[in-house]
Amino acid sequence: MLRVANTESTTDELWDEIVRVDLTSPFRCCAAGAAIMRERGGGAIVNVASIAGVNGGAMGPGYAAARAVSSP
């Protein structure tokens, strides 16, 4: 989800939406996939992050924070 908003214009509602979509959703998908892979004896999960997780940039604090958690 790409919502460009700087720190001053990021409302609590926008922050919650960004974190829910960009952080909580992938976590829940990984948890569900891991359970299936465990039952089947293996597998792999590949998450793709963003350079915004490393350097922030103009994307906004919510997006960068959610991507930083996924970055190496």
C-alpha positions in Angstrom: 0.0 0.0 0.0 1.5 3.3 -1.0 0.2 6.2 0.9 2.6 9.2 0.8 2.3 11.4 3.8 4.9 13.2 5.8 5.1 13.0 9.6 2.9 16.1 10.2 0.1 14.9 7.8 0.1 11.2 9.0 -3.1 10.9 11.1 -3.5 8.1 13.6 -6.1 6.5 11.3 -3.6 6.6 8.3 -0.8 5.2 10.5 -3.1 2.3 11.7 -4.2 1.5 8.1 -0.6 1.5 6.8 0.7 -0.7 9.6 -2.3 -3.1 9.2 -1.9 -3.5 5.5 1.9 -3.4 5.2 3.0 -5.2 8.3 0.1 -7.1 10.0 -1.2 -8.6 6.8 2.1 -10.1 5.6 2.7 -11.4 9.1 -0.7 -13.2 9.2 -0.1 -14.6 5.7 3.3 -16.0 6.7 1.8 -17.6 9.8 -0.9 -19.3 7.8 1.5 -20.4 5.2 4.0 -21.7 7.8 1.3 -23.9 9.3 0.5 -25.4 5.9 4.2 -25.9 5.1 4.7 -27.6 8.5 1.9 -30.0 7.7 3.5 -30.8 4.3 7.0 -31.1 5.5 8.6 -27.9 4.3 8.5 -24.9 2.0 9.7 -21.4 1.7 8.3 -17.9 2.3 9.8 -15.0 0.5 8.9 -11.5 1.6 9.9 -8.5 -0.5 10.6 -5.3 1.3 11.5 -1.8 0.0 14.5 0.4 0.1 12.3 2.8 2.1 12.8 0.5 5.0 16.5 1.3 5.0 16.6 5.0 4.1 13.0 6.2 4.7 12.7 8.7 1.9 9.6 10.6 0.9 7.2 7.7 1.3 6.3 8.6 4.9 7.0 7.3 8.3 4.4 4.5 8.3 5.4 3.0 5.1 9.1 3.2 6.0 8.6 1.7 9.4 6.5 -1.2 8.1 9.2 -1.9 5.4 12.1 -1.7 7.9 10.8 -4.7 9.8 11.0 -6.8 6.6 14.4 -5.5 5.4 17.6 -7.4 6.0 
